């Protein structure tokens, strides 16, 4: 079972490697980084919103504190010490809230600065990754095109391999047809096969063609001998050869006709 599991994992890994396109993987990674950057920016915006809300609350509480202080002064001026004391008590309670809000505001402001700095750093990394991604994709595409061109020139690609096999089959069939046509011509010339068109030569015509071919050979041989010997001219050698060939033909022809 362990061996089967290992084989299955190896097959699956090989299939995944064959199906994986590095360019698509890089694009997917870049998309994920953009999503992460968007989340960080959204977090910065949320923190900034909370900080702004605290600032509004602080402004309201500070306004109320100032108002209570003024009211206490006026009550004390009018001889209403009790009202002045109540106003100062309320002001003290609001002042405690103001202090708490100021602490929260400082904390949120620090978090906002940290998130802003992190967003800037992440933005720089995403931009660098995008540049590197495009460079890798361009290099991969160029290498892939170069490999395909090399395979096409060398004939080891699948498409060119099919073309090469088709050409080889066409050449084999052509040679087979040429051999068959030559064999049929030889059989027709020898009389082993009948020609229904009536264009085949009989034995007498074939013998005459053979003699004529032999005469041409003899004439050429006599001419070459005359040139090498430096004796009689080529024309005399040719005439002599013609006479010898004619005598040979006259001596052979009657026997041939007698046989027929």
C-alpha positions, 0 to 999 in steps of 0.5 A: 500500500505504501508503494502504491501510494508513493506511485500515485503521488509521483504520478499526480506530481508529474501530471501537475508539473505538466499541467502547471504554467509558471506564468499563470502561477505568477499571475495568481501570486500577484493577484493574491498579493494585491488582495492582501495589499487591499486588506491592509489599506482597508485596515488603515482606512478603518483605523483612520475612521475610528481615530476621526470619530474619537477626535469628534467625540473629544471636540464635543467633550472639550466643548462641554467641559469649557461650557461647564467651567463657564457656567460654574464661574457664572454661578459662583459670581451670582453667589450660587456656590452649590451650582458652581460645585455641581458644574465643576463636578460634572466638568471633572467627570467629563475631563476623565472621559476626555483623558480616556479618549485622548489615550485611545486616540494616541493608540489609534494614531500609532496603529494607523502610522504602523499600518500606513508604513506596512502598506507602503512597504507592501506596496513596494514589494508588490511593485517589485514582484510585478516587475520581476513577474513580467520579466520572468514571464517574458523570459519564459515565453522567449525560451518556450518559443525558442524551444519550439523553433529548435524542435521544429528545425530539428524535427523532434517536435510532435507536429514535425514528427507527424509531417516527417512520417507522412513524407516517409510514407509518401516516399515509400509508396512512390518507390513501390509504385515506381518499382511496380511500373518498372516490373510491368514494363519489363514483363510487357517487353519480354512478352510475359504479359499481354498488352491489350492496347496493342502497343507492345513490340513483338520479338522481331521488333525487339530484336531489331531494336537490340541490333540497332542499339548494338550498332550504336555501341559498336560505332562509338567504340570504333570512334574511341579506338580511332581517337586513341590510335591517332590513325584514321579520322573519326569519320573513317572510323565511323564509316568502317564501323558502320560497314562492320555493323551492317555485315554483322546484321546481315549475318545474324538476321537470316538466322533470326528470321529462320527461327521465326 
